[in-house]
């Protein structure tokens, strides 16, 4: 199995809905149950990427005499889309070569009293990312210890009223104010606690050629796991929607609802695995895992921006996507 890392940076607000809610938000986003961190489900990623291969689909007759586009038709034609994402038929049925994990948050944007905004993360997010290979393996190519990777394993969580950060863009003389909360700068031996060496630079490289995210070294804040969970569940955008009557041109009664959106400039990552072809017959039967990744990367490099989630027609869910080389956690 060949493994790579997929990085997703929201350019516009993102809504991957969880359906109806009994809370104050009518249409919340999908979240992890135990942490409250927003996620992009693997099914959403796979479906959005698979749509980019629609021109490769083949026609098949429908029962009512019409035509439809499919990955595998009754005549046995198997498309590249079927090889990569799986068959949509039972003749034959097989899984695709590309396997996606859910996308997890790594850096979340939030309002700051100084500097306008900051990106927040926490030890749990960083340690998960390290475990998944975002910061490389425990040793580099020469066998030396990866200091940034090691520092994630021993990283101490700050107190709930403290923050670890670098730079003065968001600093208010030893404290930062995020939303309506004030956090004192965490101290070690009566000196400001430093960010892990190389962390901000490593994160900035995950979103290449983005001038906004490149400023993360001056805006990165590490909070406690619990504080981060509070912010990602309370600091998302909430948009009000109402249905307009076609007859009157005014709001329809009883049609008001609100929708939660993950803000733009949020960084997610997903683990992408590729296997050798699972196509049982034909020219695609002998395709390798490397060839599957090459075909996928060519599409990523060509388009760069993809749309995920709902409300594409109103500009939601447009994200920069980059594929990085995976470094296993040895």
C-alpha positions in Angstrom: 0.0 0.0 0.0 1.3 3.4 -1.0 0.4 6.3 1.4 0.3 10.0 0.8 -1.0 13.0 2.7 -3.7 15.3 1.3 -4.0 18.9 2.6 -7.2 20.9 2.2 -7.2 24.6 2.8 -10.7 26.3 2.7 -10.8 29.3 0.5 -14.5 29.9 1.2 -16.7 28.8 4.1 -17.4 25.1 4.1 -20.6 23.2 5.0 -20.5 19.4 5.2 -23.9 18.9 6.8 -24.7 16.5 9.6 -28.5 16.8 9.0 -31.1 18.1 11.4 -30.2 19.1 14.9 -32.1 19.4 18.2 -29.9 22.3 19.2 -29.9 26.0 18.3 -28.3 25.3 14.9 -30.7 23.8 12.4 -28.1 22.5 10.0 -24.8 21.9 11.9 -21.5 20.6 10.3 -20.2 17.1 10.9 -18.0 16.7 13.9 -16.2 14.1 15.9 -18.4 12.9 18.7 -15.8 12.9 21.5 -13.9 16.1 20.7 -16.3 18.3 18.7 -13.6 18.9 16.1 -15.1 19.5 12.6 -14.3 16.8 10.0 -14.8 16.3 6.2 -16.0 12.7 5.9 -14.1 10.4 3.6 -17.3 9.8 1.5 -17.5 13.6 0.8 -13.8 13.7 -0.3 -14.1 10.6 -2.5 -17.4 11.8 -4.1 -16.0 15.2 -4.9 -12.8 13.9 -6.4 -14.6 11.2 -8.4 -16.8 13.9 -10.0 -13.7 15.2 -11.7 -13.6 12.0 -13.8 -17.1 12.4 -15.1 -15.9 12.9 -18.7 -14.4 9.4 -18.5 -17.8 7.7 -17.9 -19.5 5.5 -20.5 -23.1 5.4 -21.5 -25.6 2.7 -20.6 -29.3 2.2 -21.5 -31.9 2.7 -18.8 -35.1 0.7 -18.4 -37.2 3.6 -19.7 -35.2 3.8 -23.0 -33.0 6.6 -22.0 -29.2 6.8 -21.4 -27.1 7.3 -18.3 -23.4 7.7 -17.5 -21.8 5.0 -15.5 -18.3 3.8 -14.5 -18.9 0.2 -15.6 -21.6 -0.6 -18.2 -23.5 -3.8 -19.2 -21.1 -4.3 -22.1 -18.2 -4.7 -19.7 -16.5 -1.4 -20.4 -14.5 -0.4 -17.3 -13.4 3.2 -17.0 -10.5 4.9 -15.2 -13.0 6.3 -12.7 -13.9 2.7 -11.8 -10.3 1.7 -11.3 -9.6 4.7 -9.0 -12.9 5.0 -7.1 -14.7 1.6 -7.5 -17.3 0.1 -9.7 -20.9 1.3 -9.6 -22.2 -2.0 -11.0 -22.4 -5.5 -9.7 -21.2 -6.9 -13.1 -18.4 -6.8 -12.0 -18.3 -5.3 -8.5 -14.9 -4.1 -7.1 -13.4 -1.4 -4.9 -11.3 1.4 -6.1 -7.5 1.7 -5.7 -7.8 5.0 -3.8 -8.7 4.8 -0.1 -9.5 8.1 1.8 -9.5 8.8 5.5 -11.7 11.5 6.9 -10.1 15.0 6.8 -9.1 16.3 10.3 -8.6 19.9 11.4 -5.0 21.0 12.0 -5.3 24.8 12.2 -8.5 26.8 12.8 -8.8 30.6 12.2 -10.2 32.8 14.9 -10.8 36.4 15.6 -8.0 38.2 17.5 -8.1 41.6 19.2 -4.7 42.4 17.8 -3.7 41.5 14.3 -7.3 40.8 13.2 -7.0 37.0 13.3 -4.9 34.0 14.4 -4.7 30.3 13.8 -5.3 28.0 16.7 -4.3 24.4 17.3 -3.8 22.2 20.4 -1.6 19.3 21.5 -4.2 16.7 20.5 -4.4 17.9 16.9 -0.6 18.1 16.7 0.0 14.7 18.2 -2.5 13.1 15.8 -0.9 14.8 12.9 2.5 13.6 14.0 1.1 10.0 14.4 -0.3 10.3 10.8 3.1 11.4 9.4 2.4 15.1 8.8 5.7 16.0 10.5 7.7 13.2 9.0 9.1 10.0 10.6 10.9 9.8 13.9 14.2 9.6 12.1 15.3 11.4 8.9 17.0 9.9 5.9 20.4 9.9 7.7 19.0 8.2 10.7 19.1 11.2 13.0 16.2 12.0 15.3 13.5 14.2 13.9 13.4 16.9 16.6 10.0 18.3 15.6 8.4 14.9 15.4 9.9 14.0 18.8 8.7 17.2 20.4 5.1 16.4 19.5 5.3 13.2 21.6 6.4 15.1 24.8 4.5 18.3 24.2 2.9 19.7 27.4 -0.6 20.9 27.2 -1.0 24.6 28.4 -3.5 25.5 31.1 -6.9 26.5 30.0 -6.2 30.2 30.6 -2.8 30.1 29.0 -1.5 30.1 25.4 1.7 29.3 23.6 2.5 31.5 20.6 5.3 33.3 18.8 5.7 36.7 17.1 4.2 40.0 18.1 1.5 40.4 15.4 -1.2 39.1 17.9 0.7 39.8 21.2 -0.8 42.3 23.7 2.1 42.6 26.1 2.2 39.0 27.2 -1.3 38.0 26.4 -3.6 37.3 23.4 -7.3 38.0 23.1 -9.2 35.5 21.0 -12.9 36.1 20.5 -13.9 37.4 24.0 -11.3 35.4 25.9 -8.0 36.6 27.2 -5.1 34.2 27.5 -1.9 34.9 29.3 1.3 33.8 27.6 2.4 30.4 29.0 5.7 30.5 31.0 8.6 28.1 31.4 11.2 29.0 34.0 9.9 32.6 34.1 10.2 33.0 30.4 7.6 32.8 27.6 7.1 29.2 26.5 8.4 28.8 23.0 6.6 27.1 20.1 8.1 23.8 19.1 11.1 24.6 16.9 10.2 24.5 13.2 6.4 23.9 13.8 5.1 27.1 12.2 7.5 26.7 9.2 6.4 23.1 8.8 2.7 24.0 8.8 3.3 26.9 6.3 4.8 24.5 3.8 1.7 22.3 3.8 -0.2 25.0 1.9 2.2 26.0 -0.9 1.9 29.3 -2.7 -0.7 30.8 -0.4 0.4 34.2 0.8 -2.2 34.3 3.6 -1.3 31.0 5.2 2.4 31.8 5.0 1.9 34.3 7.8 1.1 31.5 10.3 4.5 31.8 11.9 3.4 35.2 13.4 -0.2 34.0 14.1 0.0 30.5 15.4 -1.4 29.9 18.9 -1.5 26.6 20.8 -4.3 26.3 23.3 -5.4 23.5 25.6 -7.4 20.6 24.1 -10.5 21.6 25.9 -10.3 25.3 25.0 -9.7 24.4 21.3 -12.8 22.1 21.4 -14.8 25.0 22.8 -13.7 27.4 20.1 -14.3 25.0 17.2 -17.9 24.4 18.4 -18.8 28.0 19.1 -16.7 30.1 16.7 -17.9 28.7 13.4 -20.0 31.0 11.1 -23.8 30.8 11.4 -25.6 32.0 8.3 -29.4 32.7 8.3 -31.4 31.4 5.4 -35.0 31.9 4.3 -36.9 30.6 1.3 -38.3 33.2 -1.1 -41.8 32.6 -2.5 -41.9 32.5 -6.3 -45.4 34.1 -6.2 -44.8 37.0 -3.9 -41.1 37.5 -4.1 -40.9 37.8 -0.3 -40.0 35.4 2.5 -42.1 32.2 2.8 -43.6 31.8 6.3 -42.0 29.1 8.4 -39.0 28.7 6.1 -36.4 30.4 8.2 -33.4 28.3 9.2 -29.7 28.8 10.2 -26.7 26.9 8.9 -23.3 26.4 10.4 -20.2 26.8 8.2 -16.5 26.1 8.9 -14.7 29.4 8.2 -12.4 30.0 5.3 -8.6 29.6 6.0 -9.1 26.4 7.9 -6.5 23.7 7.3 -7.5 20.0 7.1 -5.4 17.0 6.3 -6.4 13.4 5.2 -4.4 10.2 4.7 -4.7 8.8 1.2 -3.8 5.2 0.6 -3.4 3.6 -2.8 -3.4 -0.2 -3.6 -2.7 -2.1 -6.7 -5.7 -2.4 -9.1 -8.7 -4.3 -8.0 -10.2 -4.4 -11.5 -10.7 -8.1 -12.2 -10.5 -8.0 -16.0 -9.2 -5.8 -18.9 -6.3 -3.4 -19.5 -6.7 -1.8 -16.0 -6.2 -5.1 -14.1 -2.5 -4.8 -13.8 -2.3 -1.1 -12.7 0.0 -0.5 -9.7 -0.5 1.7 -6.6 2.0 4.2 -7.9 0.1 4.6 -11.2 -3.1 5.3 -9.2 -1.4 8.0 -7.3 0.2 9.4 -10.4 -3.2 9.7 -12.1 -4.7 11.3 -9.0 -1.8 13.8 -8.6 -2.1 14.8 -12.2 -5.7 15.9 -11.6 -4.8 17.7 -8.3 -2.0 19.6 -10.0 -4.2 20.5 -13.0 -7.2 21.8 -11.0 -5.7 22.8 -7.6 -9.1 24.0 -6.3 -12.0 21.6 -5.5 -15.4 22.0 -4.1 -16.6 20.0 -1.1 -19.9 19.8 0.8 -23.1 21.6 0.0 -24.2 25.0 -1.5 -21.6 25.0 -4.3 -23.9 27.4 -6.2 -23.6 30.0 -3.5 -19.8 29.8 -3.3 -19.3 27.4 -0.3 -16.7 24.7 0.0 -14.1 25.8 -2.5 -10.7 24.6 -1.2 -7.1 24.5 -2.3 -5.8 20.9 -2.4 -2.2 19.7 -2.2 -0.7 16.2 -2.2 2.4 15.7 -0.2 4.8 12.7 0.1 4.0 10.6 3.2 6.8 9.9 5.6 5.9 6.9 7.8 6.2 7.1 11.6 9.0 4.7 12.1 
